[in-house]
Amino acid sequence: MQHEKRSYQPIENYGIIGNLQTVALVSLRGSIDFMCCPRFDSPTVFATLLDAKKGGYFSIEPVMKEYKSKQLYIPGTAVLLTRFFADAGIAEISDYMPLTDHYEDHCGCIIRKIKTIRGNITYRMHCAPRFDYARTPHEAQQQGPSIAFTAGAAHLPKLRLLAEVPLEIRGADGYAEFTVSENDSVHIVLESFTGDIQEQPDIKNYVQHTYIDTIDTWRKWCRQITYDGRYTELVQRSAITLKLLSSGQYGSVIAAATFGLPETMGGHRNWDYRYAWIRDAAFTMYAFLRLGLYEEAHHFLEWVFNLCKERKLQLIYRIDGNTELDEKELPHLDGYQGSRPVRIGNAAKDQLQVDIYGELIDTIYIYNKSYKPISYEFWTMICTLVECVTEQWDCKDHGIWEIRSDKLPFLHSRLMCWVAMDRAIKIAEHRVFPYPEQEWKSLRDAIYNDIYHNFWNGKVQAWVQSKGSDLLDASVLLMPLTHFIAPMEPRWTKTMEALDKKLRLDVLLYRYQGSDRRIDGLEGEEGTFNMCSFWYIEALAKSGQVSKAVENFEKMLGYANHLGLFSEELGHTGEHLGNFPQAFTHLALISAALELDKQLKRLR
């Protein structure tokens, strides 16, 4: 049974909940419109976000005229509250996913607490799962007071809907209409399993236990954060968001919660980000390490080490280390507001992106320096990575932006190869590990000279995107951030001036000039890139322009959604574009905040 078509919500109208296995997006209307199950990279069971008619959703909505709604997180947690305000009363839905260490058969659940704050309010609940990206039909069966949803395929999860109110089946969906009196509450639970469906729990006791335990677990985790600067709440929310994108089982981190959300509304730039990019994950661990969240970095580096023992380092992995990521289109889905095609998998897995060695070794360098000495066996893995740098540093590649046109000699790729050599040398000398000193230092210096001289464009008066180009690229902002160049260097000052003229709109930055087929092989424009804005702010702070950096940082925060969450890009009217929430944006926010506090303390 196909349900009625629902309206698309703005991307920024969502909050995120999760259990370190998967996440769900909850709209301001109280509808869960996106969820993959049982894992981040599994097929969807709810995807109204990508097809308002066929995608599937789990909604709870008060029957009130002309209500307004707001969302907030319980501070220091990933427990989300959605409140509805109308003349008839005030309603509240609390949504969370309990955290568990059991990853085999039990895939977790969503707990939804419906409470009437004022008045006597009627609610309608509609649970309409659509399995396997809405490709596989399912059955709904009444099992006592609960409803079981099964799609009949072994690789797909089973869902069970439990509630403290009577449930009925309409078509293949679960439905309930009920009234909650003032100051009373009702609980509805959606459980998922890959094995046999277990006995039905006592809902009230289960909810009371998991609610307290979930809040306590999140707050205990947040107490590890060592940051105590002027942006504590914002940094904490970004850290929680990054944690929600992390796999508790494997230690990997996905780039974003979603797939298929457009970088250009109605356009073709619609990618799947539910995988672990080595670059994105390494940057995330760098942020965690700077916040004192060492166990996350330890777990991730164990995951990488085990992968590298089996084969050469890849660019992208599934969360369990699998590399089956063939890019496919889902033609039966309309896409967000008609943005097609909707893709799963990612063809970038076959690209050459030589920068990944730099991001990874830089993270290992910080880990070794600030947390725990790496083993000699781990050092031999770094030596293998350095060998890859030696072979590939001067190759043309697809770069950090994963262009789908011809490979180019990108500055950013060379820069991160220099970082790889520099940090590997520092680790070796700090730990007195054996290494070919003359060979490595000569290569590091050769890469430095190549960047400094051959990527400088005298006509543009800036370091440019690729050798021989006259185009600017915001990834150049990593030059001072990685300590390649002093922020007061005359050539760097000129480069910042050029960026101001060519890529910046107030605090918003495009990631490169000419976002058309001429550069990336893709049709259509894209929005400004949020991560680049935070890079720009950090570079300002490092160059001593602290007041300007603070002003720009606080202006940039105004583009976050109502919960402090960011997508990948911003459109012409400030709307959020691209997959959401985006790890890159939040880790760059953390890095910028830390640099601002560092510089502000120096000025006291």
Secondary structure, DSSP 8 states (H G I E B T S, - for coil): ----------GGGEEEEE-SS-EEEEETTSEEEEEESSSTTS-EEE-TTT-TTTS-EEEEEE--TT-EEEEEE-TTSS-EEEEEEETTEEEEEEEE----S--SSEEEEEEEEEEEEES-EEEEEEEE--HHHHTB--EEEEETTEEEEE-S-TTS-EEEEEESS--EEETTEEEEEEEE-TT-EEEEEEEEESS-------HHHHHHHHHHHHHHHHHHHHTT----STTHHHHHHHHHHHHHTB-TTT--B-SBS-B---SSTTSS---B--SEEHHHHHHHHHHHHHTT-HHHHHHHHHHHHHHHHHS---SEE-TTS------EE-TTS--GGG----EES-GGGGS--TTHHHHHHHHHHHHHHHT----HHHHHHHHHHHHHHHHHTTS-B-TTTT-SSS-B-BHHHHHHHHHHHHHHHHHHHHHT----HHHHHHHHHHHHHHHHHHSEETTTTEE-SBTT----BGGGGHHHHTTSS-TT-HHHHHHHHHHHHHTEETTEE-SBS--SHHHHS--S---EEHHHHHHHHHHHHHTT-HHHHHHHHHHHHTTS-TTS---SEE-TTS-EESSSSBHHHHHHHHHHHHHHHHHHHHH-
